[in-house]
């Protein structure tokens, strides 16, 4: 299987930002979305069940925001401001 870096444009320097994390126990059906490593560790110690961990990342280069139009940048900054 080829390495994903073979498909990246030359000069692309990725910046990874974690977007979500999830831990799920397939045995009892429990799901957890915050501090999943600690929760999974404790759940395994308490129950002996296997846990599946999922991590989602947004991978962009450092200059992605600067290439957007001014209007799109303003829209994103407005949404970011509402989240804080």
N, C-alpha and C positions, 0 to 999 in steps of 0.2 A: 504494500500500500504506500503510495507516495506521501511525502511530508507536505503539509499544507503550505509551508513557506515557498514551495516551488511555484505556487499560483499567485503570490503577492507581487504587485508591481515593484520594479526596482526603485530603491530609495524609500520604500515604505517602512516606517518604524512604528510598529503597533504599540498602542497604549491600551491596556486591559482595565476595564472597570467592572467589578462584580455587580450584577444586576439583581440576582436572587440566589437563594440557597434553600434547599428543602431536604429534610430527612424523612424517610418513609419506612415503616415496618410493614412488610408484606404479610406477616403472620397475624398481627392483631389489627392492622389497618390504620394505625395511628400515623399522623403526619405532623411535622413540626417545621416552622419556617424561620425561627430566630435562634441564633447560636446553635446551629444544628450539630456541630461536632460534639459539644458538651452534652447535648440532649441524647445523641446517639450513643455516646460512651456510657452514660448512665442507664439508658434503656437496655443496652446489651448486658451490663452488669446485673441489672434487676431481673431480666427475663431470659437472657441467653438467646434472644431472637437476633437474626441477621438484619441489618439496617442498610438501606440504599440511600446514598447521599447524591444530591444533584446540585450543581453549581452552574449558573448561567452568566456569561460574560459578554459585554459589549466591547468589541475589538475595533478600534479606529486608529488612524495615525494622529499625530500631535496637532496637525494643521487642519483637521476636518472642519472645525468651527469657522476658521478664517475664510474658507472657500465658499461658505454659504452667503446668500444675499443678505443685505442689511435687514430687510424685512423679516427674513427667517431667523436671523440672529436675535432680533428684538422679540420675536414671538417665543423663542426658546428661553431667553432671559426672563421674560414675564412669567412663564410657567415655572421656572426654577425659583423665582421669587415667591410664588404662592406656596411652594412646598416647604419653605424654611419656616 
